[in-house]
Amino acid sequence: MTTLTVGVDHRDLSVAVLTVAADLGRRLDADLHVLHAVDLRDYPIDPDADNWEEQAGSALAELRDTVSQTLADYPGRWAFDVKIGEPAPLLRTAADERDALMIIVGHHRHWNPSRITRGSVGTALTRTTPRPVLLVPETP
């Protein structure tokens, strides 16, 4: 069975990434493996809050709901995983483990300070994996 590895985060672009992945998955009769890499440097919680674990759980539940709603009409199989670590290596490993046809991630057009120091997940993937990487752009 053909598999597509799909990287998502808490940004609005992830809905577009899931939509593109679902469309391509339908055309290829592929399974979707959706992966969120928890990277504490950009995780949407306040680590100083008394209830930071609750906030983390809520953020993941919200992302899981977004994935479920976006893929509700997907006719094939899909799975959602959460791993802790750097997104690019985790996505590369997940794709290798499933022998994925390609990796699909979002491409943010706007640079921010963290992207300058950490770089783009899509760029890192294109440099480190032999698999095709589909970059879904932000809408203009």
N, CA, C and O atoms as CSV, one atom per row, in Angstrom:
chain,resi,resn,atom,element,x,y,z
A,1,MET,N,N,0.836,-1.178,0.000
A,1,MET,CA,C,0.000,0.000,0.000
A,1,MET,C,C,0.880,1.241,0.000
A,1,MET,O,O,1.894,1.288,0.697
A,2,THR,N,N,0.504,2.223,-0.763
A,2,THR,CA,C,1.219,3.489,-0.827
A,2,THR,C,C,0.892,4.322,0.403
A,2,THR,O,O,-0.261,4.387,0.831
A,3,THR,N,N,1.915,4.959,0.970
A,3,THR,CA,C,1.746,5.822,2.133
A,3,THR,C,C,2.348,7.182,1.848
A,3,THR,O,O,3.391,7.297,1.204
A,4,LEU,N,N,1.677,8.205,2.337
A,4,LEU,CA,C,2.191,9.570,2.307
A,4,LEU,C,C,2.402,10.004,3.745
A,4,LEU,O,O,1.507,9.849,4.575
A,5,THR,N,N,3.570,10.544,4.051
A,5,THR,CA,C,3.846,11.077,5.387
A,5,THR,C,C,3.545,12.568,5.355
A,5,THR,O,O,4.013,13.283,4.469
A,6,VAL,N,N,2.758,13.036,6.326
A,6,VAL,CA,C,2.266,14.409,6.329
A,6,VAL,C,C,2.636,15.074,7.649
A,6,VAL,O,O,2.266,14.589,8.718
A,7,GLY,N,N,3.365,16.183,7.575
A,7,GLY,CA,C,3.754,16.912,8.773
A,7,GLY,C,C,2.794,18.048,9.058
A,7,GLY,O,O,2.485,18.843,8.170
A,8,VAL,N,N,2.316,18.131,10.301
A,8,VAL,CA,C,1.399,19.207,10.693
A,8,VAL,C,C,1.881,19.852,11.988
A,8,VAL,O,O,2.617,19.252,12.772
A,9,ASP,N,N,1.443,21.092,12.185
A,9,ASP,CA,C,1.714,21.797,13.434
A,9,ASP,C,C,0.461,22.569,13.821
A,9,ASP,O,O,-0.628,22.275,13.327
A,10,HIS,N,N,0.605,23.539,14.689
A,10,HIS,CA,C,-0.558,24.279,15.187
A,10,HIS,C,C,-0.924,25.481,14.313
A,10,HIS,O,O,-1.847,26.220,14.653
A,11,ARG,N,N,-0.244,25.684,13.232
A,11,ARG,CA,C,-0.517,26.839,12.377
A,11,ARG,C,C,-1.646,26.530,11.403
A,11,ARG,O,O,-1.918,25.371,11.089
A,12,ASP,N,N,-2.294,27.589,10.932
A,12,ASP,CA,C,-3.412,27.434,10.002
A,12,ASP,C,C,-3.007,26.729,8.712
A,12,ASP,O,O,-3.838,26.080,8.078
A,13,LEU,N,N,-1.748,26.847,8.320
A,13,LEU,CA,C,-1.276,26.216,7.090
A,13,LEU,C,C,-1.467,24.700,7.116
A,13,LEU,O,O,-1.562,24.077,6.058
A,14,SER,N,N,-1.525,24.108,8.282
A,14,SER,CA,C,-1.682,22.654,8.369
A,14,SER,C,C,-2.982,22.162,7.747
A,14,SER,O,O,-3.028,21.045,7.232
A,15,VAL,N,N,-4.031,22.963,7.783
A,15,VAL,CA,C,-5.285,22.563,7.137
A,15,VAL,C,C,-5.065,22.454,5.631
A,15,VAL,O,O,-5.546,21.512,5.001
A,16,ALA,N,N,-4.339,23.413,5.051
A,16,ALA,CA,C,-4.031,23.343,3.622
A,16,ALA,C,C,-3.160,22.128,3.310
A,16,ALA,O,O,-3.365,21.460,2.297
A,17,VAL,N,N,-2.205,21.845,4.164
A,17,VAL,CA,C,-1.332,20.674,3.978
A,17,VAL,C,C,-2.166,19.401,3.996
A,17,VAL,O,O,-1.987,18.534,3.140
A,18,LEU,N,N,-3.069,19.276,4.955
A,18,LEU,CA,C,-3.936,18.098,5.041
A,18,LEU,C,C,-4.859,17.990,3.829
A,18,LEU,O,O,-5.099,16.892,3.327
A,19,THR,N,N,-5.371,19.112,3.364
A,19,THR,CA,C,-6.258,19.113,2.199
A,19,THR,C,C,-5.521,18.642,0.951
A,19,THR,O,O,-6.048,17.836,0.184
A,20,VAL,N,N,-4.311,19.138,0.747
A,20,VAL,CA,C,-3.503,18.709,-0.400
A,20,VAL,C,C,-3.150,17.225,-0.266
A,20,VAL,O,O,-3.235,16.474,-1.238
A,21,ALA,N,N,-2.757,16.807,0.931
A,21,ALA,CA,C,-2.412,15.400,1.149
A,21,ALA,C,C,-3.609,14.489,0.889
A,21,ALA,O,O,-3.466,13.424,0.289
A,22,ALA,N,N,-4.785,14.909,1.341
A,22,ALA,CA,C,-5.993,14.098,1.123
A,22,ALA,C,C,-6.321,14.003,-0.365
A,22,ALA,O,O,-6.692,12.934,-0.850
A,23,ASP,N,N,-6.188,15.108,-1.088
A,23,ASP,CA,C,-6.462,15.086,-2.529
A,23,ASP,C,C,-5.483,14.156,-3.246
A,23,ASP,O,O,-5.885,13.337,-4.072
A,24,LEU,N,N,-4.213,14.289,-2.927
A,24,LEU,CA,C,-3.205,13.434,-3.556
A,24,LEU,C,C,-3.401,11.983,-3.128
A,24,LEU,O,O,-3.258,11.070,-3.940
A,25,GLY,N,N,-3.727,11.769,-1.855
A,25,GLY,CA,C,-3.966,10.416,-1.364
A,25,GLY,C,C,-5.126,9.732,-2.067
A,25,GLY,O,O,-5.068,8.536,-2.354
A,26,ARG,N,N,-6.189,10.496,-2.346
A,26,ARG,CA,C,-7.333,9.931,-3.094
A,26,ARG,C,C,-6.887,9.488,-4.484
A,26,ARG,O,O,-7.231,8.398,-4.942
A,27,ARG,N,N,-6.126,10.338,-5.138
A,27,ARG,CA,C,-5.683,10.041,-6.505
A,27,ARG,C,C,-4.751,8.829,-6.554
A,27,ARG,O,O,-4.747,8.079,-7.530
A,28,LEU,N,N,-3.965,8.646,-5.495
A,28,LEU,CA,C,-2.984,7.558,-5.457
A,28,LEU,C,C,-3.467,6.337,-4.681
A,28,LEU,O,O,-2.757,5.335,-4.593
A,29,ASP,N,N,-4.671,6.418,-4.118
A,29,ASP,CA,C,-5.201,5.363,-3.262
A,29,ASP,C,C,-4.195,5.058,-2.144
A,29,ASP,O,O,-3.801,3.911,-1.934
A,30,ALA,N,N,-3.796,6.114,-1.439
A,30,ALA,CA,C,-2.737,6.011,-0.439
A,30,ALA,C,C,-3.264,6.168,0.981
A,30,ALA,O,O,-4.284,6.814,1.218
A,31,ASP,N,N,-2.550,5.567,1.910
A,31,ASP,CA,C,-2.760,5.816,3.329
A,31,ASP,C,C,-2.032,7.102,3.695
A,31,ASP,O,O,-1.018,7.443,3.087
A,32,LEU,N,N,-2.550,7.811,4.684
A,32,LEU,CA,C,-1.901,9.026,5.168
A,32,LEU,C,C,-1.388,8.786,6.578
A,32,LEU,O,O,-2.130,8.344,7.455
A,33,HIS,N,N,-0.123,9.078,6.784
A,33,HIS,CA,C,0.443,9.040,8.133
A,33,HIS,C,C,0.726,10.477,8.514
A,33,HIS,O,O,1.684,11.080,8.030
A,34,VAL,N,N,-0.112,11.028,9.385
A,34,VAL,CA,C,-0.020,12.420,9.809
A,34,VAL,C,C,0.796,12.458,11.096
A,34,VAL,O,O,0.515,11.730,12.048
A,35,LEU,N,N,1.808,13.317,11.106
A,35,LEU,CA,C,2.722,13.375,12.245
A,35,LEU,C,C,2.876,14.809,12.730
A,35,LEU,O,O,3.091,15.731,11.944
A,36,HIS,N,N,2.761,14.972,14.039
A,36,HIS,CA,C,3.060,16.258,14.678
A,36,HIS,C,C,4.282,16.053,15.555
A,36,HIS,O,O,4.290,15.193,16.436
A,37,ALA,N,N,5.314,16.851,15.307
A,37,ALA,CA,C,6.531,16.787,16.112
A,37,ALA,C,C,6.457,17.858,17.190
A,37,ALA,O,O,6.437,19.051,16.889
A,38,VAL,N,N,6.417,17.432,18.430
A,38,VAL,CA,C,6.395,18.369,19.549
A,38,VAL,C,C,7.812,18.876,19.749
A,38,VAL,O,O,8.715,18.127,20.122
A,39,ASP,N,N,7.982,20.148,19.496
A,39,ASP,CA,C,9.268,20.810,19.685
A,39,ASP,C,C,9.015,21.900,20.713
A,39,ASP,O,O,8.344,22.888,20.417
A,40,LEU,N,N,9.533,21.733,21.892
A,40,LEU,CA,C,9.197,22.624,23.005
A,40,LEU,C,C,9.565,24.086,22.763
A,40,LEU,O,O,9.045,24.965,23.451
A,41,ARG,N,N,10.443,24.368,21.809
A,41,ARG,CA,C,10.790,25.764,21.532
A,41,ARG,C,C,9.659,26.539,20.870
A,41,ARG,O,O,9.630,27.767,20.948
A,42,ASP,N,N,8.736,25.853,20.224
A,42,ASP,CA,C,7.634,26.578,19.596
A,42,ASP,C,C,6.265,26.039,20.004
A,42,ASP,O,O,5.257,26.356,19.374
A,43,TYR,N,N,6.232,25.235,21.043
A,43,TYR,CA,C,4.977,24.641,21.486
A,43,TYR,C,C,4.101,25.703,22.146
A,43,TYR,O,O,4.600,26.484,22.957
A,44,PRO,N,N,2.823,25.752,21.825
A,44,PRO,CA,C,1.960,26.852,22.277
A,44,PRO,C,C,1.469,26.710,23.722
A,44,PRO,O,O,0.265,26.664,23.977
A,45,ILE,N,N,2.396,26.642,24.642
A,45,ILE,CA,C,2.019,26.595,26.050
A,45,ILE,C,C,2.941,27.509,26.839
A,45,ILE,O,O,4.026,27.854,26.371
A,46,ASP,N,N,2.524,27.897,28.010
A,46,ASP,CA,C,3.336,28.701,28.906
A,46,ASP,C,C,3.991,27.753,29.906
A,46,ASP,O,O,3.315,27.246,30.801
A,47,PRO,N,N,5.306,27.502,29.769
A,47,PRO,CA,C,5.943,26.524,30.657
A,47,PRO,C,C,5.992,26.968,32.112
A,47,PRO,O,O,6.241,26.147,32.995
A,48,ASP,N,N,5.761,28.249,32.381
A,48,ASP,CA,C,5.761,28.730,33.755
A,48,ASP,C,C,4.387,28.625,34.424
A,48,ASP,O,O,4.260,28.854,35.627
A,49,ALA,N,N,3.388,28.289,33.664
A,49,ALA,CA,C,2.035,28.182,34.219
A,49,ALA,C,C,1.921,26.935,35.100
A,49,ALA,O,O,2.595,25.930,34.870
A,50,ASP,N,N,1.068,27.022,36.096
A,50,ASP,CA,C,0.849,25.886,36.987
A,50,ASP,C,C,0.218,24.699,36.252
A,50,ASP,O,O,0.430,23.542,36.615
A,51,ASN,N,N,-0.546,25.004,35.234
A,51,ASN,CA,C,-1.280,23.952,34.523
A,51,ASN,C,C,-0.710,23.710,33.121
A,51,ASN,O,O,-1.476,23.448,32.194
A,52,TRP,N,N,0.603,23.791,32.942
A,52,TRP,CA,C,1.182,23.672,31.609
A,52,TRP,C,C,0.931,22.305,30.986
A,52,TRP,O,O,0.788,22.204,29.767
A,53,GLU,N,N,0.875,21.251,31.799
A,53,GLU,CA,C,0.582,19.927,31.242
A,53,GLU,C,C,-0.845,19.875,30.693
A,53,GLU,O,O,-1.100,19.253,29.662
A,54,GLU,N,N,-1.764,20.532,31.388
A,54,GLU,CA,C,-3.145,20.605,30.910
A,54,GLU,C,C,-3.215,21.406,29.605
A,54,GLU,O,O,-3.929,21.030,28.676
A,55,GLN,N,N,-2.459,22.521,29.545
A,55,GLN,CA,C,-2.421,23.318,28.322
A,55,GLN,C,C,-1.865,22.504,27.156
A,55,GLN,O,O,-2.378,22.578,26.039
A,56,ALA,N,N,-0.814,21.728,27.422
A,56,ALA,CA,C,-0.226,20.892,26.376
A,56,ALA,C,C,-1.239,19.868,25.875
A,56,ALA,O,O,-1.374,19.658,24.670
A,57,GLY,N,N,-1.943,19.238,26.798
A,57,GLY,CA,C,-2.969,18.265,26.416
A,57,GLY,C,C,-4.081,18.892,25.601
A,57,GLY,O,O,-4.562,18.301,24.634
A,58,SER,N,N,-4.490,20.096,25.992
A,58,SER,CA,C,-5.538,20.809,25.252
A,58,SER,C,C,-5.079,21.170,23.848
A,58,SER,O,O,-5.842,21.048,22.890
A,59,ALA,N,N,-3.823,21.619,23.726
A,59,ALA,CA,C,-3.288,21.985,22.415
A,59,ALA,C,C,-3.240,20.768,21.493
A,59,ALA,O,O,-3.589,20.867,20.317
A,60,LEU,N,N,-2.812,19.627,22.019
A,60,LEU,CA,C,-2.770,18.409,21.204
A,60,LEU,C,C,-4.168,17.920,20.850
A,60,LEU,O,O,-4.397,17.451,19.735
A,61,ALA,N,N,-5.103,18.026,21.786
A,61,ALA,CA,C,-6.484,17.624,21.499
A,61,ALA,C,C,-7.084,18.502,20.407
A,61,ALA,O,O,-7.805,18.014,19.537
A,62,GLU,N,N,-6.785,19.793,20.454
A,62,GLU,CA,C,-7.279,20.710,19.420
A,62,GLU,C,C,-6.684,20.351,18.056
A,62,GLU,O,O,-7.392,20.350,17.049
A,63,LEU,N,N,-5.389,20.049,18.025
A,63,LEU,CA,C,-4.754,19.665,16.756
A,63,LEU,C,C,-5.337,18.347,16.251
A,63,LEU,O,O,-5.603,18.203,15.057
A,64,ARG,N,N,-5.535,17.393,17.145
A,64,ARG,CA,C,-6.132,16.102,16.749
A,64,ARG,C,C,-7.535,16.316,16.168
A,64,ARG,O,O,-7.906,15.675,15.185
A,65,ASP,N,N,-8.314,17.220,16.779
A,65,ASP,CA,C,-9.646,17.537,16.259
A,65,ASP,C,C,-9.566,18.166,14.876
A,65,ASP,O,O,-10.367,17.843,13.999
A,66,THR,N,N,-8.602,19.065,14.678
A,66,THR,CA,C,-8.420,19.696,13.370
A,66,THR,C,C,-8.101,18.654,12.307
A,66,THR,O,O,-8.658,18.686,11.209
A,67,VAL,N,N,-7.197,17.726,12.639
A,67,VAL,CA,C,-6.849,16.661,11.696
A,67,VAL,C,C,-8.075,15.797,11.404
A,67,VAL,O,O,-8.358,15.495,10.245
A,68,SER,N,N,-8.795,15.403,12.438
A,68,SER,CA,C,-9.984,14.561,12.264
A,68,SER,C,C,-11.049,15.241,11.418
A,68,SER,O,O,-11.637,14.611,10.538
A,69,GLN,N,N,-11.302,16.517,11.674
A,69,GLN,CA,C,-12.306,17.250,10.907
A,69,GLN,C,C,-11.883,17.412,9.452
A,69,GLN,O,O,-12.699,17.265,8.541
A,70,THR,N,N,-10.618,17.714,9.238
A,70,THR,CA,C,-10.131,17.928,7.870
A,70,THR,C,C,-10.153,16.634,7.072
A,70,THR,O,O,-10.415,16.656,5.870
A,71,LEU,N,N,-9.887,15.517,7.716
A,71,LEU,CA,C,-9.836,14.224,7.023
A,71,LEU,C,C,-11.117,13.402,7.196
A,71,LEU,O,O,-11.132,12.209,6.889
A,72,ALA,N,N,-12.179,14.023,7.678
A,72,ALA,CA,C,-13.432,13.301,7.946
A,72,ALA,C,C,-13.973,12.579,6.711
A,72,ALA,O,O,-14.520,11.483,6.836
A,73,ASP,N,N,-13.835,13.162,5.541
A,73,ASP,CA,C,-14.360,12.557,4.321
A,73,ASP,C,C,-13.313,11.772,3.542
A,73,ASP,O,O,-13.573,11.320,2.427
A,74,TYR,N,N,-12.137,11.610,4.123
A,74,TYR,CA,C,-11.084,10.892,3.406
A,74,TYR,C,C,-11.462,9.414,3.284
A,74,TYR,O,O,-11.725,8.765,4.297
A,75,PRO,N,N,-11.495,8.872,2.069
A,75,PRO,CA,C,-11.956,7.495,1.890
A,75,PRO,C,C,-10.939,6.431,2.297
A,75,PRO,O,O,-11.305,5.274,2.505
A,76,GLY,N,N,-9.684,6.805,2.412
A,76,GLY,CA,C,-8.651,5.835,2.763
A,76,GLY,C,C,-8.365,5.808,4.249
A,76,GLY,O,O,-9.063,6.423,5.054
A,77,ARG,N,N,-7.317,5.075,4.589
A,77,ARG,CA,C,-6.911,4.976,5.985
A,77,ARG,C,C,-5.951,6.109,6.310
A,77,ARG,O,O,-5.142,6.522,5.479
A,78,TRP,N,N,-6.059,6.600,7.541
A,78,TRP,CA,C,-5.103,7.595,8.004
A,78,TRP,C,C,-4.864,7.395,9.487
A,78,TRP,O,O,-5.706,6.858,10.206
A,79,ALA,N,N,-3.698,7.839,9.928
A,79,ALA,CA,C,-3.332,7.747,11.341
A,79,ALA,C,C,-2.667,9.053,11.748
A,79,ALA,O,O,-2.016,9.715,10.940
A,80,PHE,N,N,-2.841,9.410,13.009
A,80,PHE,CA,C,-2.244,10.623,13.562
A,80,PHE,C,C,-1.308,10.230,14.691
A,80,PHE,O,O,-1.714,9.553,15.636
A,81,ASP,N,N,-0.053,10.655,14.592
A,81,ASP,CA,C,0.947,10.360,15.622
A,81,ASP,C,C,1.543,11.653,16.151
A,81,ASP,O,O,1.602,12.665,15.452
A,82,VAL,N,N,1.976,11.598,17.386
A,82,VAL,CA,C,2.683,12.711,18.023
A,82,VAL,C,C,4.000,12.159,18.544
A,82,VAL,O,O,4.024,11.163,19.267
A,83,LYS,N,N,5.092,12.812,18.172
A,83,LYS,CA,C,6.426,12.428,18.637
A,83,LYS,C,C,7.113,13.674,19.187
A,83,LYS,O,O,6.786,14.793,18.790
A,84,ILE,N,N,8.050,13.484,20.087
A,84,ILE,CA,C,8.798,14.598,20.663
A,84,ILE,C,C,10.160,14.673,19.995
A,84,ILE,O,O,10.894,13.686,19.942
A,85,GLY,N,N,10.493,15.867,19.478
A,85,GLY,CA,C,11.797,16.062,18.860
A,85,GLY,C,C,11.755,17.026,17.703
A,85,GLY,O,O,10.748,17.688,17.455
A,86,GLU,N,N,12.858,17.093,17.006
A,86,GLU,CA,C,12.977,17.981,15.842
A,86,GLU,C,C,12.107,17.442,14.704
A,86,GLU,O,O,12.148,16.248,14.410
A,87,PRO,N,N,11.324,18.306,14.065
A,87,PRO,CA,C,10.390,17.840,13.036
A,87,PRO,C,C,11.037,17.133,11.844
A,87,PRO,O,O,10.576,16.060,11.456
A,88,ALA,N,N,12.077,17.695,11.261
A,88,ALA,CA,C,12.641,17.102,10.039
A,88,ALA,C,C,13.148,15.679,10.255
A,88,ALA,O,O,12.775,14.792,9.487
A,89,PRO,N,N,13.979,15.421,11.263
A,89,PRO,CA,C,14.423,14.034,11.464
A,89,PRO,C,C,13.278,13.070,11.788
A,89,PRO,O,O,13.286,11.920,11.349
A,90,LEU,N,N,12.290,13.548,12.564
A,90,LEU,CA,C,11.161,12.676,12.896
A,90,LEU,C,C,10.345,12.330,11.656
A,90,LEU,O,O,9.937,11.182,11.477
A,91,LEU,N,N,10.107,13.319,10.805
A,91,LEU,CA,C,9.354,13.065,9.570
A,91,LEU,C,C,10.134,12.128,8.649
A,91,LEU,O,O,9.557,11.218,8.054
A,92,ARG,N,N,11.431,12.349,8.532
A,92,ARG,CA,C,12.277,11.498,7.688
A,92,ARG,C,C,12.241,10.054,8.188
A,92,ARG,O,O,12.091,9.127,7.391
A,93,THR,N,N,12.375,9.860,9.494
A,93,THR,CA,C,12.343,8.517,10.071
A,93,THR,C,C,10.980,7.862,9.868
A,93,THR,O,O,10.899,6.686,9.513
A,94,ALA,N,N,9.912,8.622,10.093
A,94,ALA,CA,C,8.558,8.073,9.905
A,94,ALA,C,C,8.344,7.650,8.456
A,94,ALA,O,O,7.771,6.592,8.195
A,95,ALA,N,N,8.798,8.462,7.523
A,95,ALA,CA,C,8.660,8.119,6.107
A,95,ALA,C,C,9.479,6.874,5.765
A,95,ALA,O,O,9.027,6.016,5.008
A,96,ASP,N,N,10.678,6.782,6.325
A,96,ASP,CA,C,11.514,5.600,6.076
A,96,ASP,C,C,10.874,4.340,6.647
A,96,ASP,O,O,10.875,3.294,5.998
A,97,GLU,N,N,10.330,4.434,7.850
A,97,GLU,CA,C,9.718,3.261,8.490
A,97,GLU,C,C,8.524,2.731,7.701
A,97,GLU,O,O,8.251,1.530,7.713
A,98,ARG,N,N,7.813,3.625,7.017
A,98,ARG,CA,C,6.617,3.225,6.263
A,98,ARG,C,C,6.881,3.149,4.757
A,98,ARG,O,O,5.968,2.903,3.969
A,99,ASP,N,N,8.137,3.365,4.371
A,99,ASP,CA,C,8.508,3.407,2.958
A,99,ASP,C,C,7.552,4.328,2.187
A,99,ASP,O,O,7.017,3.962,1.141
A,100,ALA,N,N,7.354,5.528,2.735
A,100,ALA,CA,C,6.415,6.496,2.157
A,100,ALA,C,C,6.843,6.928,0.764
A,100,ALA,O,O,8.031,7.030,0.457
A,101,LEU,N,N,5.855,7.176,-0.057
A,101,LEU,CA,C,6.104,7.667,-1.407
A,101,LEU,C,C,6.701,9.071,-1.363
A,101,LEU,O,O,7.584,9.402,-2.154
A,102,MET,N,N,6.209,9.898,-0.426
A,102,MET,CA,C,6.717,11.259,-0.288
A,102,MET,C,C,6.349,11.808,1.076
A,102,MET,O,O,5.563,11.222,1.820
A,103,ILE,N,N,6.947,12.962,1.381
A,103,ILE,CA,C,6.657,13.688,2.607
A,103,ILE,C,C,6.014,15.013,2.211
A,103,ILE,O,O,6.501,15.701,1.315
A,104,ILE,N,N,4.926,15.365,2.877
A,104,ILE,CA,C,4.196,16.598,2.568
A,104,ILE,C,C,4.219,17.497,3.795
A,104,ILE,O,O,3.807,17.088,4.881
A,105,VAL,N,N,4.702,18.726,3.619
A,105,VAL,CA,C,4.767,19.699,4.711
A,105,VAL,C,C,4.406,21.078,4.178
A,105,VAL,O,O,4.380,21.305,2.968
A,106,GLY,N,N,4.130,21.988,5.094
A,106,GLY,CA,C,3.844,23.366,4.715
A,106,GLY,C,C,5.120,24.162,4.527
A,106,GLY,O,O,6.168,23.846,5.091
A,107,HIS,N,N,5.001,25.201,3.720
A,107,HIS,CA,C,6.124,26.108,3.481
A,107,HIS,C,C,5.662,27.519,3.804
A,107,HIS,O,O,4.829,28.093,3.103
A,108,HIS,N,N,6.214,28.064,4.872
A,108,HIS,CA,C,5.841,29.411,5.303
A,108,HIS,C,C,6.652,30.439,4.534
A,108,HIS,O,O,7.878,30.347,4.465
A,109,ARG,N,N,5.977,31.408,3.962
A,109,ARG,CA,C,6.660,32.424,3.163
A,109,ARG,C,C,7.343,33.472,4.023
A,109,ARG,O,O,8.292,34.119,3.579
A,110,HIS,N,N,6.873,33.644,5.236
A,110,HIS,CA,C,7.396,34.714,6.085
A,110,HIS,C,C,8.422,34.159,7.054
A,110,HIS,O,O,8.208,33.126,7.690
A,111,TRP,N,N,9.517,34.850,7.154
A,111,TRP,CA,C,10.568,34.451,8.076
A,111,TRP,C,C,10.339,35.092,9.428
A,111,TRP,O,O,9.889,36.235,9.510
A,112,ASN,N,N,10.640,34.372,10.471
A,112,ASN,CA,C,10.608,34.920,11.819
A,112,ASN,C,C,11.926,34.535,12.492
A,112,ASN,O,O,12.660,33.700,11.964
A,113,PRO,N,N,12.233,35.116,13.628
A,113,PRO,CA,C,13.543,34.841,14.252
A,113,PRO,C,C,13.841,33.363,14.484
A,113,PRO,O,O,14.981,32.935,14.307
A,114,SER,N,N,12.839,32.574,14.877
A,114,SER,CA,C,13.126,31.158,15.132
A,114,SER,C,C,13.452,30.420,13.844
A,114,SER,O,O,14.255,29.486,13.863
A,115,ARG,N,N,12.851,30.812,12.723
A,115,ARG,CA,C,13.150,30.138,11.453
A,115,ARG,C,C,14.538,30.517,10.959
A,115,ARG,O,O,15.182,29.738,10.258
A,116,ILE,N,N,15.001,31.709,11.321
A,116,ILE,CA,C,16.344,32.101,10.911
A,116,ILE,C,C,17.368,31.225,11.619
A,116,ILE,O,O,18.341,30.788,11.005
A,117,THR,N,N,17.158,30.967,12.899
A,117,THR,CA,C,18.129,30.170,13.655
A,117,THR,C,C,17.938,28.672,13.439
A,117,THR,O,O,18.916,27.923,13.439
A,118,ARG,N,N,16.699,28.222,13.254
A,118,ARG,CA,C,16.435,26.787,13.138
A,118,ARG,C,C,16.314,26.324,11.703
A,118,ARG,O,O,16.570,25.159,11.401
A,119,GLY,N,N,15.928,27.222,10.819
A,119,GLY,CA,C,15.744,26.835,9.430
A,119,GLY,C,C,14.369,26.257,9.174
A,119,GLY,O,O,13.573,26.081,10.096
A,120,SER,N,N,14.106,25.971,7.947
A,120,SER,CA,C,12.818,25.464,7.502
A,120,SER,C,C,12.810,23.936,7.548
A,120,SER,O,O,13.789,23.290,7.173
A,121,VAL,N,N,11.702,23.369,8.008
A,121,VAL,CA,C,11.554,21.906,8.028
A,121,VAL,C,C,11.609,21.374,6.603
A,121,VAL,O,O,12.276,20.375,6.334
A,122,GLY,N,N,10.907,22.040,5.690
A,122,GLY,CA,C,10.903,21.603,4.290
A,122,GLY,C,C,12.290,21.625,3.675
A,122,GLY,O,O,12.679,20.691,2.974
A,123,THR,N,N,13.031,22.682,3.932
A,123,THR,CA,C,14.393,22.783,3.397
A,123,THR,C,C,15.278,21.691,3.986
A,123,THR,O,O,16.063,21.067,3.271
A,124,ALA,N,N,15.151,21.463,5.287
A,124,ALA,CA,C,15.941,20.407,5.929
A,124,ALA,C,C,15.616,19.046,5.317
A,124,ALA,O,O,16.510,18.230,5.090
A,125,LEU,N,N,14.343,18.808,5.054
A,125,LEU,CA,C,13.956,17.521,4.467
A,125,LEU,C,C,14.507,17.364,3.057
A,125,LEU,O,O,15.001,16.293,2.702
A,126,THR,N,N,14.428,18.414,2.252
A,126,THR,CA,C,14.926,18.302,0.874
A,126,THR,C,C,16.425,18.046,0.834
A,126,THR,O,O,16.941,17.515,-0.149
A,127,ARG,N,N,17.122,18.421,1.901
A,127,ARG,CA,C,18.576,18.219,1.958
A,127,ARG,C,C,18.976,16.888,2.578
A,127,ARG,O,O,20.115,16.450,2.421
A,128,THR,N,N,18.052,16.240,3.281
A,128,THR,CA,C,18.460,15.058,4.054
A,128,THR,C,C,17.721,13.772,3.715
A,128,THR,O,O,18.042,12.723,4.274
A,129,THR,N,N,16.754,13.820,2.829
A,129,THR,CA,C,16.045,12.584,2.487
A,129,THR,C,C,16.070,12.371,0.979
A,129,THR,O,O,16.002,13.330,0.210
A,130,PRO,N,N,16.167,11.124,0.561
A,130,PRO,CA,C,16.096,10.852,-0.873
A,130,PRO,C,C,14.651,10.839,-1.394
A,130,PRO,O,O,14.423,10.751,-2.600
A,131,ARG,N,N,13.692,10.925,-0.488
A,131,ARG,CA,C,12.281,10.897,-0.895
A,131,ARG,C,C,11.852,12.262,-1.425
A,131,ARG,O,O,12.404,13.286,-1.022
A,132,PRO,N,N,10.875,12.281,-2.321
A,132,PRO,CA,C,10.330,13.568,-2.744
A,132,PRO,C,C,9.664,14.269,-1.560
A,132,PRO,O,O,9.061,13.628,-0.699
A,133,VAL,N,N,9.784,15.588,-1.534
A,133,VAL,CA,C,9.172,16.415,-0.503
A,133,VAL,C,C,8.262,17.419,-1.206
A,133,VAL,O,O,8.718,18.210,-2.032
A,134,LEU,N,N,6.981,17.382,-0.873
A,134,LEU,CA,C,6.018,18.324,-1.433
A,134,LEU,C,C,5.820,19.458,-0.427
A,134,LEU,O,O,5.392,19.229,0.704
A,135,LEU,N,N,6.138,20.681,-0.853
A,135,LEU,CA,C,5.975,21.860,-0.010
A,135,LEU,C,C,4.688,22.554,-0.400
A,135,LEU,O,O,4.525,22.986,-1.540
A,136,VAL,N,N,3.766,22.660,0.562
A,136,VAL,CA,C,2.485,23.323,0.339
A,136,VAL,C,C,2.644,24.766,0.781
A,136,VAL,O,O,2.882,25.024,1.961
A,137,PRO,N,N,2.515,25.725,-0.155
A,137,PRO,CA,C,2.744,27.133,0.221
A,137,PRO,C,C,1.553,27.749,0.922
A,137,PRO,O,O,0.415,27.300,0.783
A,138,GLU,N,N,1.851,28.799,1.685
A,138,GLU,CA,C,0.793,29.632,2.240
A,138,GLU,C,C,0.084,30.303,1.059
A,138,GLU,O,O,0.698,30.572,0.027
A,139,THR,N,N,-1.183,30.562,1.220
A,139,THR,CA,C,-1.873,31.295,0.161
A,139,THR,C,C,-1.431,32.740,0.202
A,139,THR,O,O,-1.200,33.291,1.278
A,140,PRO,N,N,-1.309,33.366,-0.968
A,140,PRO,CA,C,-0.853,34.768,-0.993
A,140,PRO,C,C,-1.821,35.693,-0.299
A,140,PRO,O,O,-1.584,36.899,-0.233
